[in-house]
Amino acid sequence: MFLTYQSQGGVFTTASPRAIPSHSTTQGVAKSTPNSRPVRHMRRGHPLGVLRNSQYRRYWVAGFTTFTGFNMQMLIRGWVMYDLTHSPFMVTMVTAAMMMPMLFLSLIGGAMADRVDRKTVTIVSDVSLLISFLGLFAISVAGIMAPWHILSVSMINGVAFSLAVSSRQSLISGLVHREQLRTAVGLSATTYNSAQIIGPAIGGAMLPLLGPTWTLGTSAILVIPAVILYSSLEPIKHTSVNSAQGSIIENVKTGLSYTFKMSTLRFLMLGAMVMILTVGPFQSLMPVFAKDVLNVGAGGLGVLMLAAGVGALIGSISVVAIGDSVGHEKLELIFGLSAAAALASFALSPWYPLSIVMVGITGFSATSFMVVNMTVVQLSTPDYIRGRVVSVRFLVIGLMPLGALTMGFAAESFGAPTAVAIIAGIGAVGFTLVQIASRILQPAQTDTKS
C-alpha cells in the first residue's frame, strides 16, 4: 500500500515493494558496512511481528515513555495557562510555542539526520527535554509560575523536537529489515498515540488530587528511562547515511528539491497540510471545552483526552492491520472526511457522553490519516535522503501553530463550538480538493530517483 503510485490510463495503482530502488534497501546497504549486524528474520505479514525485534522494542518503549511525560506536560500547561489568563487564545499559544520552531528548524534537523549519528541526536534531544521539564517543575515549586514561563519552556521543547524528530523517525530503518519498515513506521505512531492515553490519564488523575506542581514533577521522571533505552540501541550503519556532501544549506535545498519533484510526495504534503491547519489543532482547545462548554472540570478534561488517545491508538494499529489492501489516497480521503465530521459533531454537542464518543472518533480518524501519510512518505524515500524528506513532512506539521492560533482567535470571536465546527467544515472541503487534484494533476509515470 504505502509506496509510490503509477498512472495507467488515469487509474492509480499501488507499486510493488520491489519498485523501490535498490539503494533504499536497508539490508542491501548494511551488508557492505563493517558495523552492520544481523537482524533476526521475522515472519512476513504479521502486523506485530516486528515487535519480536529487541532493538525495535527498546526504541518503541523509549518513545512511549518520552511522549507519555510530554503529553502530561502539555495537559497541565494548558490547564495552568487557562487558570492564569482565562483566555482560549493563550491556551492555544502553548501548543503554538511548542510547534513554531518546526517552521524554522525541522529542515536543519533533517539535514542533520543525514549527516550526524541519528541515535546521538535523539539522545541529546531527550536530555534537553528532561532538563526543561525539571526547570518548569522548580518554577512551580517556587510558586512563581507565569504565562511566559510556560511559553518559554514550550518553545525550548519545540526546538529540541524540531532538530531531532527526523533523526528519531529515520532511526527506524537501522533497526529493522526493509520488508518490516512499513509495519515499523506504522507502529512507531503508537508510541505517541498510546502515550496520549496514558499521559493525559495520569495527568488528569493527578491534577485534582495532587495539583499541577507534582504532576509536572512526575512527567519529568518518565523521560529518564527513555534516555537509558535510546543509549542501548545499536542501529545498523548504512554507507548511504551520514555521508551527505556539501553545506547544511545545500543539503536542505536537495531535500526540498527531491520532495517537490516527486508528485506522490507533493500531494502527501498537501494532504498533511490540510489536516494540520484544520482538524489537527483540536486538542489545544480541550481545556476550554472541558471548563466552559461542557462544565466537567479537570477530571472531565482527562476523560476527553483519554478518549482522543484511545481513538488515536486504535487508529494507528488499524492502519497497520489494513496493510496494503487499500490504496493510500482512498484511505486519506475516508479518514480525512470522517475526522472533519466527527470534530464538527464534537464541537456542537451539548452532551458530555456524546462529546466523548465524537472526540474519540476524531482521534481515530485524524491519527489514521497521519499514519498513512507518514508511512507513504518514508517508504517512498531512499535511505540516503530520508531524513531530509521526513523533515519536510515535519515542516508541514510545524504549520500547526497557525491552525491552533486561528482556532483560538476564532474561538474568542465566535465561541469555541462555532469556531471549531466551521474550521472542521473547511477541512472537509480541503481533503476533497487535494484528492481530486492528485488524480487530475499527477503525471502518468512512477516517481523514481533521478
Legacy VTK file of the C-alpha trace (Angstrom):
# vtk DataFile Version 3.0
C-alpha trace
ASCII
DATASET POLYDATA
POINTS 450 float
0.000 0.000 0.000
2.283 2.693 1.180
4.518 3.123 -1.834
4.737 5.250 -4.984
1.774 5.300 -7.296
1.605 4.774 -11.024
-0.941 6.029 -13.512
-2.172 3.654 -16.186
-4.780 5.244 -18.337
-5.692 7.527 -15.469
-6.045 4.729 -12.899
-3.677 4.907 -9.939
-2.326 1.589 -8.712
-0.062 0.601 -5.881
3.517 -0.135 -6.816
5.177 -3.298 -5.539
7.728 -3.106 -2.731
10.265 -4.166 -5.345
9.605 -0.921 -7.197
11.582 0.902 -4.544
15.133 1.415 -5.874
17.708 -0.974 -4.518
19.754 1.807 -2.969
16.946 2.305 -0.452
17.007 -1.277 0.789
18.120 -1.478 4.363
19.721 -4.900 4.205
21.450 -4.360 0.909
23.295 -1.312 2.158
24.052 -2.702 5.544
25.890 -5.774 4.206
28.741 -3.675 2.908
29.436 -1.914 6.167
31.807 -3.157 8.879
29.466 -2.062 11.642
26.472 -3.967 10.299
24.902 -6.700 12.388
22.337 -9.379 11.541
18.732 -8.559 12.321
16.638 -11.585 13.221
14.243 -12.559 10.440
10.567 -12.002 11.292
7.514 -13.579 9.755
6.214 -11.519 6.880
2.625 -10.362 7.002
2.237 -10.455 10.758
1.287 -6.901 11.848
3.100 -7.159 15.197
5.948 -9.449 14.115
8.413 -6.565 14.188
7.980 -6.376 17.972
9.981 -9.618 18.247
12.988 -7.468 17.339
14.547 -6.440 20.690
16.129 -3.329 19.172
12.779 -2.093 17.889
11.053 -2.947 21.182
13.510 -0.762 23.078
13.016 2.023 20.542
9.235 1.767 20.947
9.312 1.789 24.769
11.745 4.723 24.800
9.427 6.745 22.579
6.436 5.757 24.685
7.985 6.982 27.952
9.191 10.230 26.389
5.811 11.055 24.876
3.899 9.995 27.984
5.807 12.567 30.014
5.390 15.133 27.268
1.613 14.626 26.993
1.307 15.025 30.760
3.241 18.271 30.477
1.077 19.697 27.696
-2.152 18.846 29.516
-1.019 20.539 32.721
0.483 23.510 30.908
-2.803 24.186 29.112
-4.736 23.894 32.354
-2.375 26.208 34.257
-2.333 28.715 31.391
-6.125 28.898 31.397
-6.128 29.344 35.186
-3.630 32.187 34.863
-5.188 34.017 31.896
-8.765 32.737 31.321
-8.013 33.123 27.607
-8.649 30.414 24.979
-6.138 32.187 22.752
-3.381 31.873 25.377
-4.198 28.177 25.804
-3.608 27.617 22.086
-0.407 29.645 22.386
1.046 26.797 24.487
0.753 24.454 21.504
1.827 27.182 19.099
5.008 27.947 21.063
5.972 24.274 21.005
5.223 23.779 17.296
6.549 27.086 15.944
10.243 26.055 15.858
9.389 23.328 13.341
8.803 26.036 10.752
12.397 27.205 11.095
14.409 24.212 12.331
12.865 20.993 11.000
14.718 21.252 7.685
18.023 21.732 9.511
17.130 18.743 11.673
16.520 16.709 8.517
19.924 17.628 7.135
21.477 16.660 10.478
19.762 13.258 10.278
21.595 12.570 7.012
24.947 13.887 8.304
25.154 13.163 12.070
24.586 9.959 14.030
20.800 9.716 14.438
20.981 7.949 17.784
23.141 10.711 19.282
20.788 13.452 18.089
17.816 11.633 19.621
19.528 11.204 22.994
20.603 14.851 23.164
17.022 15.894 22.418
15.611 13.785 25.260
18.206 15.067 27.722
17.210 18.636 26.873
13.551 17.716 27.433
14.404 16.298 30.852
16.245 19.465 31.874
13.394 21.730 30.710
10.759 19.608 32.483
12.737 19.816 35.725
13.099 23.577 35.262
9.341 24.102 34.937
8.775 21.870 37.963
11.198 24.002 40.004
9.407 27.195 38.931
6.081 25.726 40.017
7.534 24.624 43.375
8.780 28.174 43.907
5.262 29.489 43.286
6.303 31.987 40.634
4.677 30.424 37.571
3.729 32.977 34.912
2.495 32.591 31.321
5.893 33.453 29.880
7.488 30.569 31.793
5.096 28.097 30.166
5.563 29.579 26.704
9.352 29.699 27.027
9.692 26.072 28.096
7.255 25.007 25.374
9.386 26.790 22.802
12.558 25.119 24.130
10.841 21.763 23.801
9.846 22.685 20.260
13.459 23.397 19.355
14.538 20.011 20.746
11.815 18.147 18.864
12.428 20.035 15.621
16.131 19.221 15.496
15.662 15.570 16.452
12.329 14.453 15.009
13.774 13.439 11.628
16.605 11.533 13.311
14.162 9.820 15.662
11.947 8.685 12.769
14.762 7.798 10.370
16.489 5.755 13.079
13.885 3.031 12.461
15.472 1.995 9.157
18.633 0.971 11.030
16.734 -1.264 13.458
14.546 -3.423 11.177
14.573 -5.199 7.816
13.382 -3.268 4.780
10.404 -5.652 4.495
9.375 -4.684 8.030
9.759 -0.941 7.568
6.109 -0.270 6.690
4.922 -2.043 9.840
7.666 -0.491 11.983
6.827 3.038 10.831
3.127 2.438 11.420
3.700 1.006 14.891
6.031 3.867 15.784
2.957 6.102 15.665
1.504 4.068 18.511
4.263 5.336 20.811
2.724 8.783 20.690
-0.853 7.583 20.488
-0.603 5.175 23.418
1.163 7.938 25.334
-1.848 10.125 24.543
-3.897 7.647 26.540
-1.566 7.103 29.480
-0.163 10.646 29.723
-3.443 12.579 29.996
-4.962 9.789 32.108
-2.151 10.083 34.650
-2.157 13.869 34.431
-5.927 14.129 34.674
-5.959 11.824 37.709
-3.105 13.599 39.494
-4.304 17.138 38.773
-7.323 17.213 41.143
-5.559 15.063 43.752
-2.027 16.479 43.912
-2.200 19.681 41.879
-0.203 20.753 38.823
3.200 21.041 40.518
3.696 17.382 41.405
2.153 16.290 38.120
4.877 18.267 36.346
7.473 16.542 38.520
6.161 13.090 37.671
6.300 13.824 33.943
9.983 14.742 34.217
10.845 11.414 35.859
9.365 9.494 32.916
11.989 10.825 30.495
14.888 9.181 32.381
14.250 5.567 31.233
13.862 6.824 27.659
17.399 8.219 27.666
18.743 4.904 29.006
16.879 2.854 26.390
17.932 5.043 23.464
21.536 4.743 24.663
21.300 0.931 24.493
20.307 0.830 20.792
22.761 -0.474 18.201
21.403 0.603 14.808
22.976 -0.613 11.576
25.267 1.963 9.983
24.367 2.476 6.313
27.001 3.594 3.823
24.444 5.974 2.285
23.567 7.607 5.604
25.578 10.307 7.399
27.564 10.891 4.205
25.728 13.884 2.748
28.112 16.188 0.906
28.203 19.990 0.880
26.892 22.508 3.366
23.802 22.204 5.529
22.045 24.735 3.282
22.864 22.692 0.178
21.571 19.543 1.900
18.327 21.333 2.800
17.874 22.507 -0.791
18.444 18.967 -2.055
15.789 17.611 0.297
13.251 20.255 -0.747
14.007 19.705 -4.443
13.616 15.939 -4.149
10.340 16.236 -2.236
8.656 18.656 -4.611
9.956 16.886 -7.721
8.101 13.705 -6.766
4.360 14.044 -7.417
3.388 11.436 -4.814
5.305 13.317 -2.115
3.875 16.670 -3.199
0.279 15.569 -2.712
1.127 13.799 0.538
2.467 17.089 1.869
-0.642 18.971 0.721
-2.944 16.471 2.410
-0.969 16.677 5.636
-1.138 20.473 5.444
-4.941 20.416 5.333
-5.065 18.121 8.362
-2.578 20.213 10.345
-4.299 23.527 9.653
-7.872 22.402 10.330
-8.576 19.227 12.332
-5.092 18.733 13.820
-5.103 21.509 16.458
-8.408 20.460 18.064
-6.802 19.222 21.306
-5.369 22.657 22.044
-8.883 23.859 22.949
-9.797 20.849 25.118
-9.324 22.812 28.377
-11.805 25.418 27.090
-14.430 22.819 26.160
-13.959 20.975 29.463
-14.180 24.081 31.618
-16.603 26.436 29.879
-18.590 24.442 27.303
-19.208 21.054 28.929
-18.565 22.180 32.534
-16.807 18.943 33.528
-13.637 20.360 35.124
-10.187 18.782 35.336
-11.470 15.231 35.670
-13.651 15.632 32.593
-10.708 17.051 30.671
-8.720 13.924 31.473
-11.553 11.731 30.163
-11.781 13.727 26.915
-8.035 13.442 26.366
-8.213 9.755 27.222
-10.942 9.226 24.621
-8.881 11.040 21.980
-5.857 8.939 22.891
-7.765 5.641 22.764
-9.145 6.568 19.354
-5.689 7.534 18.131
-4.138 4.276 19.330
-6.852 2.164 17.707
-6.424 4.185 14.522
-2.685 3.651 14.244
-2.989 -0.090 14.909
-5.851 -0.348 12.401
-3.712 1.197 9.671
-1.010 -1.408 10.304
-3.621 -4.176 10.159
-5.098 -2.848 6.895
-1.674 -3.153 5.287
-1.575 -2.722 1.513
-5.129 -3.882 0.855
-6.429 -0.349 0.235
-4.734 2.484 -1.670
-3.408 5.343 0.408
-5.346 8.025 -1.496
-8.674 6.357 -0.725
-7.701 5.891 2.924
-6.650 9.514 3.312
-9.948 10.755 1.869
-12.017 8.466 4.103
-10.080 9.279 7.263
-9.898 12.989 6.486
-13.632 13.395 5.922
-14.554 11.292 8.951
-12.169 13.314 11.154
-13.743 16.581 9.996
-17.299 15.287 10.503
-16.543 13.913 13.981
-14.822 17.133 15.063
-17.789 19.254 13.923
-20.135 16.933 15.839
-17.963 17.204 18.947
-17.877 20.992 18.722
-21.672 21.264 18.509
-22.500 18.536 21.014
-24.221 19.770 24.219
-23.962 16.327 25.873
-20.774 15.168 27.555
-21.190 11.425 26.718
-21.680 12.248 23.025
-18.670 14.567 23.169
-16.522 11.712 24.490
-17.572 9.480 21.585
-17.011 12.183 18.971
-13.594 13.191 20.255
-12.627 9.507 20.212
-13.673 9.187 16.573
-11.796 12.393 15.773
-8.650 10.990 17.358
-9.082 7.703 15.482
-9.591 9.286 12.066
-7.006 12.065 12.352
-4.314 9.693 13.552
-5.138 7.081 10.919
-4.777 9.779 8.272
-1.413 10.938 9.597
-0.038 7.396 9.999
-0.951 6.522 6.413
0.592 9.787 5.245
3.881 9.373 7.144
4.258 5.718 6.155
3.947 6.520 2.462
6.465 9.351 2.834
9.046 7.070 4.448
8.592 4.115 2.101
8.677 6.317 -0.984
12.062 7.727 0.013
15.541 6.117 -0.179
17.746 5.931 2.913
20.317 8.468 1.760
17.799 11.334 1.757
15.097 10.018 4.088
15.991 12.374 6.941
15.587 15.428 4.732
12.306 14.306 3.173
10.888 13.441 6.606
11.936 16.908 7.763
9.806 18.482 5.017
6.868 16.475 6.368
7.559 17.868 9.838
7.909 21.344 8.364
4.275 20.916 7.349
3.447 19.813 10.891
5.173 22.996 12.026
2.249 24.882 10.489
0.065 23.659 13.360
0.635 26.875 15.359
-1.073 28.761 12.544
-4.028 26.390 12.753
-4.062 26.493 16.565
-3.856 30.285 16.712
-6.558 30.632 14.068
-8.770 28.277 16.055
-8.041 30.167 19.279
-8.707 33.558 17.714
-11.942 32.317 16.152
-12.977 30.798 19.499
-12.586 34.162 21.218
-14.526 35.890 18.438
-17.396 33.433 17.836
-17.175 30.982 20.722
-15.318 27.671 20.734
-18.164 25.438 19.411
-18.958 27.607 16.374
-15.314 28.257 15.528
-14.257 24.592 15.657
-17.292 23.456 13.628
-16.574 25.984 10.859
-12.887 25.079 10.693
-13.753 21.356 10.547
-16.016 22.087 7.561
-13.177 23.904 5.806
-11.010 20.842 6.431
-13.536 18.530 4.773
-13.503 20.704 1.646
-9.709 20.749 1.669
-9.351 16.963 1.883
-11.698 16.529 -1.060
-9.919 19.110 -3.235
-6.474 17.588 -2.599
-7.618 14.121 -3.656
-9.340 15.474 -6.782
-6.211 17.425 -7.701
-3.957 14.397 -7.152
-5.960 12.373 -9.660
-6.093 15.148 -12.259
-2.576 16.562 -11.993
-0.352 13.620 -11.031
1.903 12.752 -14.002
1.459 9.425 -15.777
4.688 7.861 -14.611
6.059 6.343 -11.448
8.146 8.649 -9.277
11.690 7.403 -9.122
15.003 8.777 -8.092
16.623 10.658 -10.940
LINES 1 451
450 0 1 2 3 4 5 6 7 8 9 10 11 12 13 14 15 16 17 18 19 20 21 22 23 24 25 26 27 28 29 30 31 32 33 34 35 36 37 38 39 40 41 42 43 44 45 46 47 48 49 50 51 52 53 54 55 56 57 58 59 60 61 62 63 64 65 66 67 68 69 70 71 72 73 74 75 76 77 78 79 80 81 82 83 84 85 86 87 88 89 90 91 92 93 94 95 96 97 98 99 100 101 102 103 104 105 106 107 108 109 110 111 112 113 114 115 116 117 118 119 120 121 122 123 124 125 126 127 128 129 130 131 132 133 134 135 136 137 138 139 140 141 142 143 144 145 146 147 148 149 150 151 152 153 154 155 156 157 158 159 160 161 162 163 164 165 166 167 168 169 170 171 172 173 174 175 176 177 178 179 180 181 182 183 184 185 186 187 188 189 190 191 192 193 194 195 196 197 198 199 200 201 202 203 204 205 206 207 208 209 210 211 212 213 214 215 216 217 218 219 220 221 222 223 224 225 226 227 228 229 230 231 232 233 234 235 236 237 238 239 240 241 242 243 244 245 246 247 248 249 250 251 252 253 254 255 256 257 258 259 260 261 262 263 264 265 266 267 268 269 270 271 272 273 274 275 276 277 278 279 280 281 282 283 284 285 286 287 288 289 290 291 292 293 294 295 296 297 298 299 300 301 302 303 304 305 306 307 308 309 310 311 312 313 314 315 316 317 318 319 320 321 322 323 324 325 326 327 328 329 330 331 332 333 334 335 336 337 338 339 340 341 342 343 344 345 346 347 348 349 350 351 352 353 354 355 356 357 358 359 360 361 362 363 364 365 366 367 368 369 370 371 372 373 374 375 376 377 378 379 380 381 382 383 384 385 386 387 388 389 390 391 392 393 394 395 396 397 398 399 400 401 402 403 404 405 406 407 408 409 410 411 412 413 414 415 416 417 418 419 420 421 422 423 424 425 426 427 428 429 430 431 432 433 434 435 436 437 438 439 440 441 442 443 444 445 446 447 448 449
